[in-house]
């Protein structure tokens, strides 16, 4: 599933790089979702990206952690693994924009693109399953996953409040939280497993 999502996302994003009309049609716009009932934008925005860097970062992270989640789900949920994976990914995509949907529902000029919320959900689900596995910050510096998670959430919350750039930090935060709690929603006992793994090293 990970490779299929990456292939489709890359194809649509690259096609949209030089087609402003396609970006306009697919991007997240809270006003159009609420007032024109264009609900598909809650999903379609995740298939277009602002530029090559935006696309590559999201797809590299998705590739790095998506396959691990597929294996965890296959081991734990068998035949339902693909369905749960898709719910995690697209659920993260939708949940990550709920705050923006409310906040900017009357702002016609607010737009957002990218799969960052969904990718954050995948990343944090992976951290949930293996909290001490190393994450290579900027591809260089190894940081325990749980430490990275705390720093990531703190930074996303701070930058969301500051609103000093053009990044949807609130989407990153909400997508991450969704990804972390999603396995617990599937099986509450997994939280005990997480606690056991968390304190195994501590």
Secondary structure, DSSP 8 states (H G I E B T S, - for coil): -HHHHHHHHHHHHHHHTT-HHHHHHHSB-HHHHHHS--TTHHHHGGG--SSHHHHHHHHHHHHHHHHHHHHHHHHHHGGGHHHHHHHHHHHHHHHTTHHHHHHTTT-TT--B--SHHHHHHHHHHHHHH-TTSEEEETTTEEEEHHHHHHHHHHHHHHHHHH--SS--HHHHHHHHHHHHHHHHHH-THHHHHHHHHHHHH-
